[in-house]
Structures are given as C-alpha cells and as structure tokens.
C-alpha cells in the first residue's frame, strides 16, 4: 500500500522539519529522504531520533552540500548527544566524508542514494554504468529535479545529448504504489529508455537507522 499517511514533499519542505530538541540523536538528512526517514522512524517507534533536512535541490549543486552539512552540525551539536548525517558522498568527491570525520560525526556509506537503496554491496556487484536511476522522490519530482533543470521543457531536442549514453531507466521503489510505478514508466518513455522496476524498499538506509 502507498504511504498515504505521509505528507507530500511540498508540505515536508514548508514544515521545515525543525528539530524539537527532545531526541537524543539528530539526523541531518537530504530533503529527498524525508518521507522515507519519517516512515521508518514512525513505524519502528524510534522516538529518540529527531530530524532536520537540507533542501533536496542541493543535489543539483553538490559543491554546496559539504558546507551546508557542516553549518547544520555546528548549529545543532550542543543540543544533542549525537548527530548522524543521512547523506552518502552525493557527488562531493570525498569532501563530505572528510568534513564528517573532522567533526566527529558519522554518515551513510556509499556513493549516492541509489547505491544504499539497492544495498551498497549489491550495487557494486551489479556495476551498472548505462542506467539512469529514479527513486520514489525523484519519480514524484521528475519535472523539478530532472526535466526543467536540464532545460528539456524548453529544448526537447537536447534529450539525446543528455540521455543518449543510457540504455535503461531503473526505478528503485521504496513503497508499493501503482501510480508511482506508472509515472516512472512514463518518465522512461519520455527519455527514450527501456524501463526496469526494482522494489528495493529502504535498503541500507533502514539498517543504518536501526543501528543508531
């Protein structure tokens, strides 16, 4: 069943997910993971976890992620026993890992969310280089995070230049939602790519949150 009890992405952004200071551990997360983290926290009764999210759009400017995470850690570290950074490397070229080590906080392992949703070991084993990935979040926000930033809403002729080296679109679903499945399939058609669906669930994200 779809996670219909969760607010939509725009509501999550407007709420800001401000930490209430009651938890013992603060999760500093990418906004693209907010729904999934809330679902896991609430389903498991992890009341010791508070959550604050940085804008998901930072993924379009990965050079800004490290400084944004650093500023958030500095802002909140005196109010929590521990802080966990719910980002993988996400295009920072190892800079985020280095910053987290300097600040004494942990972060997710893996190159990006597609890897830890698949499971880092499994993702490395598959070794796909011609697949374009979508998660539940990116399927919902395809226009805002893929199509429009690439200018394809204005210049559709650029599609081949951007996606010509890909062979398929892989939709890694976190939830079972027929609407999202069909939406992801339609995105593949727009991109001119073969479609593959893998229900990964929460992958290593669930294991890491359970550990802390």
N, C-alpha and C positions, 0 to 999 in steps of 0.2 A: 504494500500500500504506500502511496506517496506520503511524505511527511507534511501533511496539510496543516498540522498544528503549529508549524514553524512560520514566523513572519516572512514576508518576501524580502528580497535583497534590498529594495529601496527603504523599507522600514528598518532593517538592520542598520543601514547607513545613517538614517535620521536619528535613531535612538543613540547612536554613538557607542553603545555597549560600554558605558562608563563603569569601571570597577567600583564596587561598593566598599572595599576595604575589609570585608568580613571573612574572605577566604584566606587560606594560608599560602596558596600558590597563585601567582598571577600568570596567565597565559597572554603573551603578546603575539598576536596572530595576524596573518594576512586576512583581509576582509573577504577574500574569496573562499575562506574556510569557515566563516562564521556559522553558517547553518549547520554544517557537519559537526563542529565542536559543540554547539548548543545541544544538538540531538544526542550526542554521546554523553555529554555531561548530565543531561536530564534523565536519560534512560538508565544511567548507572548510579544516579544519586551522588555524583561527585561534587558535593556541596563545598568542599574545600578549595575548589577551583574558581577563580574569578577570571574574567575575560575582557581584554581590550583589543580592538582591531585597528590596524592601519589600513588606509584606503587600498582597495584591490587594484586600483589603476596604477599603483606604483610598479606593477609588473611591466608596464609599458616604458618605465624609466628605471631599470634595475640598479643604475648607479646611485639612486636616491634611497634604496632600501636600507643599506647599512647605517647611514646617518640617522634615518628615521627610527630604526630599531634602537640604536644607541641612545637617542634622546628619550625614547619611551622608557627604557630601562633606568636611566638616570632619574626620570621623573617619579617612578613608582617604587624603586627598590627599597626605600626606607619604610614602606608601608606593608611589605610582605616578607614572609620567611624565605620564600624562594620565587624565582622567575624562570619561566620556560618559554623559549622563543619558538613559536609554531610557524617557522619558515624552513624550507630547505635552502640550498645555495641560491636558487632562483636567479641565476644569471649574474651574481655578484663576483664571480671569479675567485671565490675563497675569502673575500674580504669580510663577509658576514660571519663566517666561522672564526676568523681571526679576532674580530671585534668581540664576539661572544666569549671566546677564551680569555681575552684581556679583562672582560667584565666579570668573569666567573659565573656565567650562566650557560645552561645547556640549550641546544637547538635540535630540531629534527635532522636526521641523517638523510642524505640523498641529494641528487642534483636539482630536483623540482618536484612539484606535487604529483605529476603523472607517474613518477617513479615510486613514491611512497604509497600512493593509492593502489598501484599494481602490486606493491611489495618490492622493496629495493633489490632483493636477490633475484626475484623473478624478472624484474625489468632489465637488469643487467644480463640475465641469461637470454632473454628474447633478443636484445640488441637491435631493435628496430631503428632504422635511420630514414626511412621513407614514409613514416606515419605521422599524421597530424592528429593531436590529441584534444579531446574535449572532456571536461568533467561536467557534473550537473550544473555547477555555477556557470561555466563558460557556455554551456548549451543555452541556458536562460539568457545570458548576457552577450550572446554572439555578436549582435549588432554593435553594441557599445564597446566591446573589447577586441573585436577582430575586424569586422566588415568596415565600420566607419573609420577607425584609426588608420587602416590601410588605404583609405580613400576609395574603396570599391563601390561605395554607394554613389560616388560621383564619376568614377572612371572604371567601369566594369571590365574594360579591355585589359586592365592590369592583372586580372585573375591568373593568367598563365604565367606571368612573371613571378608572382608570389608563390603559387602552388604547383607549378609545372614539375618540380622535382619530387613532389609527394605522389605516392601511389594509392594511399587509402586514408580515410579518417577513422580513427579508433575512438569510440565513445566509451569512456570508463564511467559507468554509472555507480553512484553511491546509494541511490534509492531505486526501488522498482516503481517506475512511473511511466505508463504507456504514452502519455503526452510528451514527456521529455524524450522518449525513445524516437518517436516520430519526428520531433523537432530536430534532433541530432541527425537523423537520416536526411531530412530536408536540407540541412546545412551541408552535408556531404554532396548532395546533388548540385547545390549552388556552386560548390568548389570544383565540381567535376571529378570527384574522387570516389573510389569504391568505399563501401561502408562496412564497418565491423563493430559489433557491440560486445563489450566485456563487462559483466557485472562484478566490479572489484570490491564493492562495499567500501569500507573505510580503510582497508589495508593496514599499513604500518602506523597510520595515524591513531587508530584505536589502540593498538598495542602500546604505543608510546604514552598516550594519555593514561592508560590503565597503569602503567609503570610508575608514573609520578603521582 
